[in-house]
Each structure stands twice: as C-alpha cells, then as structure tokens.
Amino acid sequence: MKSSPDASKGIKLTAEVAKMMKFQRFQDYFFHKITLFFASLVLVILAGILISLVINAWPALREFGPGFFFSTEWDVVGEKFGGLTAIYGTLITSILALIIAIPVSFGIAVFLTEICPNWLKRPLGTAVELLAAVPSIIYGMFGLFVFAPIFSSHIQPFLTDTVGQIPFLGVLFRGPANGIGLLCAALILAFMVIPFITSVMRDVFEIVPPVLKESAYGIGCTTWEVVTRIVLPYTRAGVVGGVMLGLGRALGETMAVTFVIGNAHRITPSFFAPGSSIASTLANEFGEAEPGLHYSSLFALGLTLFIITFIVLALAKWMLANMERAQGTKN
Amino acid sequence: MRTKIAKIFLLGALASATVSSFAIDITGAGASFPAPVYSKWAEAYQKQTGNKVNYASIGSSGGIKQIREKTVDFGATDAPLKGDALDKDGMVQFPAIIGGVVAVVNLPGFKPGELKLDGETLANIFNGDINNWNAAQIAAVNPGKKLPDQAITVVTRSDGSGTTAVFTDYLTKANKRWADSIGSGAIVKWPALSTVGGKGNEGVSANVSRVKGSIGYVEYAYAKLNKMTTLQLKNLDGKFVSPSLDSFKAAAAGANWSSTPGMGISMTNQPGANSWPIAAASFILMYKDPANKEKSSEAIKFFEWAFKNGASTAVELEYVPLPANVTDYIAKNVWSNIAK
C-alpha cells in the first residue's frame, strides 16, 4: 500500500501515483455519468408513460370532449363512454378509506411510540410491517371470502339501523346488504393502507428528539398535549408524506377492489351499492377492448388516474409549504 | 479457459435442443364457458402424448383479441364470428363442444330445479322491472310455491363474454322489449339497478353463491360443480325443462351446421319438447395460414384426439360432445383449409 501523496509538502508525484489518480478521476466521472443516467431514466419513463397515455386517449377525448369526465354512460355496443362512474368510485373509496385509516394509524403510531410497554414494541412493530408487505391480491381474497360475509350479515344491518336512520345522511348507508360495494371496497382499502401510514408515522415519531418530549413532560404536559403540540408539529412533513403514500396506494389499488366493488356502471347515492373504480374498470375490460373508442376511453381513464395522482401529490406539497410558512410566522 | 467455456456452451445448446424436441406446448385462450372441459381434455392429452395444452379462460372477447394478435395458437369463443369477419382475418372457425347456459339463484330453501321461470319473466328480472322474489309475475309461473320477500340482486358478467352473448340472444328471442331496448352481445348495458358484475363464469358463480336473493347466468358445468340452485325454464314448445345432458342434446339435434359460413349457428330457443332453451356451441378460431405451422398442426391433433377420445369426459361434465357426422364435416371442410 503506497502512502498517499501530500501535495502541501510538495512531494513529487511518482508515475504509479499519477496513474492511480487518473484511474480514480475516471472512476468518479464514470460513477457520475452512470448515476445521472439512472436518474434521467426515471424522467424518460415518466415522460414516456404520459405521452403514450395522451396519444392513446386522444381519440376518445376528441370524440367526447370535456364531457367525458362528467358523463356516466358506459355503453360498449353503442360506443358512448363517460368516466364519471369510475372517477367517482375511485375517489369515494379512497377518501372513505383514508377517513377510516388516518385516525386508526395515528392511534397505532402514538401507542407504539408513547404508551407501548417495551416488550410489546418489537412484535407489534413487526406485525404492522408484515401487514404492509402482504400482497394486495391476498387482501382481495380475504375481502371477498372472509370479510364480505361478515360485512353483509353484521356490519351492514347495524349501519342501516343506526346511521341509516339519520334524515339526510342516512341515504348513504341504506340499501340491500349484499356485502359487496363501495363501502366494502373502502374498508378493504383501509386495511391495506393502515400499515403503510402507521409505519411511516411511527418512524417519524421516533426521530423526535427525546429532549423536546422530556422537557414537555417535565413542565407537566399530558401525553395528548405532548403528541399534538410537540410531536405532530415536528413531524408534519413525514405525516403528510405517509398519508399521501397511503392515498396513492388506495387510488391505484386494482385486484383487491375489483373483487369486492361489484363492477356496476352506475352511480347510486348509497355507499352500499356496487360501483366501479378506474382500476377495476381497466382490469375488467382492458384485456378484450378492440382498438377503437372503447380502447381509447380506457386509456383516457388511465390518464385521469395519472392526473388525479399528480394533483394529490401537488396538493400534499402545497399543504406542507403552507404549514411550514405558518410555523415560520408563528415562530 | 476459453475452450472450457466453449465446451459448456455447446453442451448447453445441445441439451436444450434435445429437450425442446420432446414436447410441443400449444396455447389457447378465450371463453370460460368450455374451460372446464378443455382443461380436463388437456390433462388427459398430456398424460397420453406428453404435449401440453395451456388454456387461459379470459372470456370470449379476450380470446378473439388474442388470436387476432397471434399471441395464442387457437382462440375460443361462444359468440361465433360471422363469415365476412373470418374472411377478413383469414381464420377458420369450428365448434368444439356443446353446452347449456343456466340461470342460477341463491334462495335458501329451494332445491335445484324447483323454481320455474319463463323467458318473459327472466327478461323482466334482468332488466330490473321485477325486483323482489315475491312479485306476482314470478308467483304466476310457480303456483303453490311460497316465495320469500327478498330483494333480487342481478349478477352479470363484467367482462366481454360469449356466455353473455348466448344468454342475451335467448332473452332477445323470448322478450320483444329486450330485443328492442337492449339486444344481445358480449357486453350489454344491463339496466337493472341492482346489477353486480363478476369476472368470468367463475366470478358470477362466486357472487351468486355469496349474495342472498341473487340470480345470475353461468355455464351448466359451473352450476353443477359448485352445486348451485338451477331453475327450470319454459322452452319454445311450452314445456318446463331442467338443464341436463338430454335437454342440451335435444336442443342440438336439429342443428344445421353447414347453413352458416364458419358454422356459427345459434342454438337458443330450439323446437323440441325436451329442448333446453339456452343451449350453445363453443367455437375455436385458427388461422388458415398460421405463422407457426408446427403448433397449429399440433392444435388440430389435440382437437382430433379430443373429438375421438374426449366424449366421456365431456359427458361427465354435462357437455354434449359433437356427433360423429359433425366431426367428420369439420375434418373434411375446415381442417383441410389450414395450411400444415
């Protein structure tokens, strides 16, 4: 092993040292270009997907215009297509799933970081991570064969008798209890999304500096005050990121939703009714769509999902920027 | 070192060449209607000859698309292609098996074949006019039976299906309003508010089994294998028949195979006292001039074998195997057009 040249002492470079330095410079350059290539590959793939979606969706968009996004028609024989049913299904199932998942995940994360006894932390944490790793089709099978019967025989009648009786909101929770539909799909999505959000929340809660929390406890704060006034503000970027990750998964989830959403091309006021989401429509009909209006309408739906995901991401960044600006002025 | 690597490569190439010449794998895709009998035939064929036939049950429309894109060696569809479409694609079509589409219900307390319906009532249930099992129209066809106060959930196919084409073809013939407003096809706009879609015959069976008070349509083998409650239907002669091998055979008896180019005849609502009103044949699509002649010939050999030896398997699953005169006709007039 040669001793490294010390330029400050003015030692003359031997031929071998010069060769090694040249090789290292070449290595650096090579490494730089390779990583640049991989990073630009991401941009290229993104652009490629967007361009191919737009090109293939163009016939349908030109034919139906912006009315495509507001029409509930889905007539394959008559070649009239509208994306509202699928968009409504996707948004409703994802939003309902998040409404259920966020409080539950928050509770699990707080329990794991603040309240949980030490011997339970590791097994519970591992269990949450295992749940996140379960493939989504297993959730679909679980939903169809295990959850849907329980849903139809216990949960749906319960909801119809309680929430379904409220004057205006009740119509959302009334209808035949067949165990499949928008609400069932939303619940299965919630099961899938909870482990994701919990993992991220728990990870960011754990990196809150203990000195902050201990100071709060020291001046007499309750656990709730510590969590809401110290931990949450500190970790807001991570929490929002975790929620958006969960929302992204819920928006794009295909097989689990296709099994339990009922695949009906209509919008009904009730959450018990069958519907369809963008992903389930694509899963059902893409394999056999002939090139033509049907094919490009399916691509238009795919483009819509892409745009929705993009909007969600932009909204998340905007929300974070607002929160940080607010904190900046408060401090 | 280099000669060692060269030797390993040569050995590997030789080994793979010899292995590949032993068994020819052919692929087919399409209708879920005949999938149970095709897979049993493929199993037996592999045992006897060692050649593997892979069949993917993706729905008739999927099968037509895949054979058009030449990703499979044969396509299967219950909704036959018309003569001019066949000529445009350069394909031939022949029937492989005959079966029946049945209506199945989930009504605990009713035995298979106990409940009766006719074409009019069936169409009115599927278009949403009748939405409870104790409706007067259903009671009229079932005198003396106690019908429950249970909402009807209509289960249909969510994917492009030849079974749907056959079923709606029957409804079109049986109910004039259906013919005018909805028509028949592989995908139709189901008007009933309670409609739930399932993927494949398998999806419809699963949904009907789970939702109480539901009614759906599946190929008879699925109803039999899953022990579902089937209905009696009124046929063209006015008699109520139960689905069975005999009623499917009776429906197929009068078929005139050479009347339509591509043998694509419809067997719904056939005359005959014992005829099942929703019988259908399932068809195979192959290219006249295939890209891979070896695989195409192998596919023909498979169907030849199945026509000769697969009859008992088909009967076990309550499909009607093609009679000898039809298979002879196919060998003479259809397979002779496929370049070998």
Interface residues (C-beta under 8 A of the other chain):
Chain A: W74 D75 V76 V77 G78 L144 A148 P149 S152 P176 N178 G179 I180 T258 G262 N263 A264 H265 R266 T268 P274 S276 N284 E285 G287 E288 A289 E290
Chain B: I58 G59 S61 G62 I64 K65 A151 T153 S158 D159 G160 G183 G185 A186 I187 V188 K189 L193 S194 T195 V196 G197 G198 K199 A206 N207 R210 V211 K212 G213 S214
